[in-house]
Each structure stands twice: as C-alpha cells, then as structure tokens.
C-alpha cells in the first residue's frame, strides 16, 4: 500500500510538471513534442502523464504529435499556483 501511494504521488508530480511546462507564462503557452517533454521531465515514458492530462481535457494533442495546454489547463495551473 505504501509503495502504491508513493507511485500515485510520483505520477501526480509528473502530471503537474507537464502541465506547468505547457503553461509557463514566460514561454507564452508553448507547444511541445512528446519527446521533448520526456527529456525535460527525465522520463522514458512521457505519454504516461500526458494521457491522463489528455483524458481530463487539460491538454490537447495535434495530429503530428505535439501537445499544448487547453484553456482549462491554463486556468488549472493558474489556480494551483495561487493556492501554493
């Protein structure tokens, strides 16, 4: 149970990191490739957190494999930042 809790927490952190990459205010809501996200979050499986964000509607994926934050994703990141 303890390992499962740690795994879920690590997964949450990865999703948050991806969302923050895609909503960085200094980068004007960037579009990233999945490979670049994997390198940035140091993960060999970047689609794992990306899938969760896609399912919740916080990010979108283009037909050529790039991802970007939806308006809901931008707002969620803003609200989370204010809560910290």
C-alpha positions as CSV (number, residue, x, y, z in Angstrom):
1,X,0.0,0.0,0.0
2,X,2.8,2.4,0.9
3,X,4.6,1.8,-2.5
4,X,1.3,2.3,-4.3
5,X,0.7,5.6,-2.5
6,X,4.3,6.8,-3.5
7,X,3.7,5.7,-7.1
8,X,0.5,7.7,-7.3
9,X,2.2,10.7,-5.7
10,X,5.1,10.5,-8.2
11,X,2.5,10.2,-11.1
12,X,0.7,13.3,-9.8
13,X,4.0,15.2,-9.7
14,X,4.8,14.2,-13.3
15,X,1.4,15.3,-14.5
16,X,1.8,18.6,-12.7
17,X,5.3,19.1,-14.1
18,X,4.0,18.5,-17.7
19,X,1.1,20.9,-17.2
20,X,3.4,23.6,-15.8
21,X,5.7,23.1,-18.8
22,X,2.8,23.7,-21.1
23,X,1.6,26.7,-19.2
24,X,4.8,28.5,-18.5
25,X,3.9,32.2,-18.6
26,X,7.4,33.2,-19.8
27,X,7.0,30.9,-22.8
28,X,3.6,32.1,-24.0
29,X,1.7,28.8,-23.6
30,X,4.2,26.7,-25.6
31,X,3.6,23.7,-27.9
32,X,5.9,20.8,-27.0
33,X,6.7,17.5,-28.7
34,X,6.2,14.4,-26.6
35,X,9.9,13.5,-26.9
36,X,10.9,17.0,-25.6
37,X,8.6,16.6,-22.6
38,X,10.2,13.3,-21.9
39,X,13.6,14.8,-21.8
40,X,12.5,17.7,-19.7
41,X,10.8,15.6,-17.0
42,X,13.5,12.9,-17.4
43,X,11.1,10.1,-18.2
44,X,11.4,7.4,-20.7
45,X,7.5,7.2,-20.8
46,X,6.3,10.7,-21.2
47,X,3.0,9.5,-22.6
48,X,2.0,8.2,-19.1
49,X,1.3,11.6,-17.6
50,X,0.3,13.1,-21.0
51,X,-2.5,10.5,-21.4
52,X,-4.0,11.5,-18.0
53,X,-3.9,15.2,-18.9
54,X,-5.5,14.4,-22.3
55,X,-8.3,12.4,-20.8
56,X,-9.2,15.2,-18.4
57,X,-9.2,17.9,-21.1
58,X,-6.3,19.9,-19.6
59,X,-4.2,19.5,-22.7
60,X,-4.7,18.8,-26.4
61,X,-2.6,16.9,-29.0
62,X,-2.1,17.8,-32.6
63,X,-2.3,15.3,-35.4
64,X,1.5,15.5,-35.7
65,X,2.1,14.6,-32.1
66,X,2.6,17.9,-30.4
67,X,0.8,18.8,-27.2
68,X,-0.4,22.1,-25.8
69,X,-2.5,23.3,-22.8
70,X,-6.2,23.8,-23.2
71,X,-7.8,26.9,-21.8
72,X,-8.9,24.7,-18.8
73,X,-5.3,23.5,-18.3
74,X,-4.0,27.1,-18.3
75,X,-6.7,28.1,-15.7
76,X,-6.0,25.0,-13.6
77,X,-2.3,25.9,-13.5
78,X,-3.1,29.5,-12.5
79,X,-5.4,28.3,-9.7
80,X,-2.8,25.8,-8.4
81,X,-0.1,28.5,-8.5
82,X,-2.3,30.8,-6.5
83,X,-3.1,28.1,-3.9
84,X,0.6,27.5,-3.2
